[in-house]
Amino acid sequence: MAKDDRVMIATFARMDEAGLLVATLKNAGIEAIMRGQYRPRLFFLAGIYKTLCEVWVAPDDEQRARQIMAENEANADAPARNCVHCGEENPGNFDVCWKCGKNVVAE
């Protein structure tokens, strides 16, 4: 797929947050890519350095990707659970472990 054939669905100030969304979408069968993680850091007047990372998907996957994002946001208060692969504690709305990148629950 050509670079211009994708749709940006989210931006994040932190690369790890963008990476979690990419992993979650890939886990759901959606090819997602992260862009911007290598851009120079931008300086804001408040003195905060941020890298604006973007998550992009194919146009045909946009609606489903946004639905997954909305479901994750709605479940943000779910109880934490431990990854079955590495034992790391993850927020309850994570399907993919932030540490090892595998499914939090057994496959």
N, C-alpha and C positions, 0 to 999 in steps of 0.2 A: 504494500500500500504506500502510495506516495505521501510525502510529508504533509502536503496541503489537503489531503483527503481526510484528515482527522479533525475532530471537534474537541476544543478544550472544555472540560467539564468542571475543573476546580483549580484553585491556586492555593498554595500554602506558604507560610513564612518559613516553615521548617521542612528540610528534606526528608526527615524520618516520617513525618505525617503523610507526605505525598507518597512515600514508599509503601506505607501501610495500605493506602487506598489502592495503589497499583497491585499489590499482592492480593488484596481482597477481591478486586475485580478479576484478576487472573484466576484466582481460586474458583470464581463463578463462571469461568469460561469466556471471559471478555478480555481481549487483547488490549492492554493499556500500556502507555508509555509515559515516562516522566521527562519533562524538558525543563531547562533552566537551572538545574542543580549545579552547573559549572559556571554560571554567570558570575561576574564580580559582585561582591556584596554591595548592596545599596545602602547609603547612609541617609537616615531620616532625621529630621530636625530634633526629634526627641533623643537622639543619641543612640538609637537602637539599630544594630546591623541586621539586615534580613536578606535572605536569598529567596526570591520568589520562584518557587517550583510549581510547574503546571502539570496537570494530568490530562492526557489526551486519549480519546477512543475513536473508533470508526463511527461514522454517522449512524449506521444501522444499530450500533450498540448503545447509543447515547441515552435513550429512554430507559433501558434496563439498568445502565450504570447509575443514572440519577436515582432510580428507584432503590437500588442497593445502598446508595449514599444516604437516602432519606430513612431507610430502615435502620441503618447503623446509628444515625443521629437519634431516632426515636427510642432506640434501645440503649442509649448512653448510660442510663442508670442501672442497667442489669448488673447482678452480682458478679464479682470477679471470678475467674476460673483459671486453673492451672493447665498449661500445655501438656498434653499426654506424651510429647516427644522429649522436651527438655525440662519440664517442670516449672517453667517461668510463669509467674502470675500475670494474667492479661485482663484488661477490662472486659466485662461481660458481653459487650457488643463486638468484640474482635473475633472473627472467624479464623484469622491467620495470626500466628504468634509474632509479636513484635521482635522477639529475639532470634528465633531460628527460622522464621518464614514458612513454617509448616502449618497444616491445619491444627487448630487448638484441640479439637476433638478427634477421636480415632476415625480413621478412614475405612 
